[in-house]
Amino acid sequence: MSQEQILKRERFREVYELWTNDQCLVLSAQQKQEVYDLIKEVDKDYHVDLWCGHCVAGMLEYLFRLN
């Protein structure tokens, strides 16, 4: 990930920590799309169902595993 992408990712740090600590996921439709778009910049083959809560949680975890 580029420095710019890492900075974009950090905007979601609070959401990620809330998910990992409390299993509470709060993302708007726009935020889900932003996370997805950010991942697609790094991994062109990544796909997710943005209407699936479990899938969105996995997407958020994946974003923070990317280096």
C-alpha positions as CSV (number, residue, x, y, z in Angstrom):
1,M,0.0,0.0,0.0
2,S,1.1,3.5,-0.7
3,Q,1.4,6.1,2.0
4,E,-1.7,7.8,0.6
5,Q,-3.7,4.5,0.7
6,I,-2.5,3.9,4.3
7,L,-3.8,7.4,5.2
8,K,-7.1,6.6,3.6
9,R,-7.3,3.4,5.5
10,E,-6.7,5.1,8.8
11,R,-10.0,7.0,8.4
12,F,-11.6,3.6,9.2
13,R,-9.4,2.7,12.2
14,E,-12.1,3.6,14.7
15,V,-14.6,1.4,12.9
16,Y,-12.2,-1.4,12.7
17,E,-11.3,-1.3,16.4
18,L,-15.0,-1.1,17.3
19,W,-15.5,-4.2,15.2
20,T,-12.5,-6.2,16.6
21,N,-13.1,-5.2,20.2
22,D,-17.0,-5.2,20.4
23,Q,-18.2,-7.0,17.3
24,C,-20.2,-3.9,16.4
25,L,-20.0,-2.9,12.8
26,V,-21.2,0.6,11.8
27,L,-20.6,1.6,8.2
28,S,-22.8,3.6,6.0
29,A,-23.3,2.5,2.4
30,Q,-20.9,5.2,1.3
31,Q,-18.2,4.1,3.7
32,K,-18.6,0.5,2.6
33,Q,-18.0,1.6,-1.0
34,E,-15.0,3.7,0.0
35,V,-13.5,0.6,1.8
36,Y,-14.2,-1.6,-1.2
37,D,-12.7,1.0,-3.6
38,L,-9.6,1.3,-1.5
39,I,-9.1,-2.5,-1.5
40,K,-9.6,-2.6,-5.2
41,E,-6.7,-0.2,-5.7
42,V,-4.4,-2.7,-4.1
43,D,-6.1,-6.0,-5.1
44,K,-7.9,-5.8,-8.4
45,D,-9.3,-9.3,-8.1
46,Y,-11.1,-8.7,-4.7
47,H,-14.9,-9.0,-4.7
48,V,-17.4,-8.7,-1.9
49,D,-21.2,-8.5,-1.5
50,L,-21.7,-5.1,0.1
51,W,-25.2,-6.2,1.3
52,C,-23.8,-9.1,3.4
53,G,-22.9,-8.0,6.9
54,H,-20.5,-10.9,7.4
55,C,-18.9,-10.2,4.1
56,V,-18.5,-6.5,4.9
57,A,-16.9,-7.3,8.3
58,G,-14.4,-9.6,6.4
59,M,-13.7,-6.8,4.0
60,L,-12.8,-4.5,6.8
61,E,-10.5,-7.0,8.4
62,Y,-8.9,-7.7,5.0
63,L,-8.2,-4.0,4.6
64,F,-6.3,-3.8,7.8
65,R,-4.3,-6.9,6.9
66,L,-3.0,-5.3,3.7
67,N,0.4,-3.8,3.9
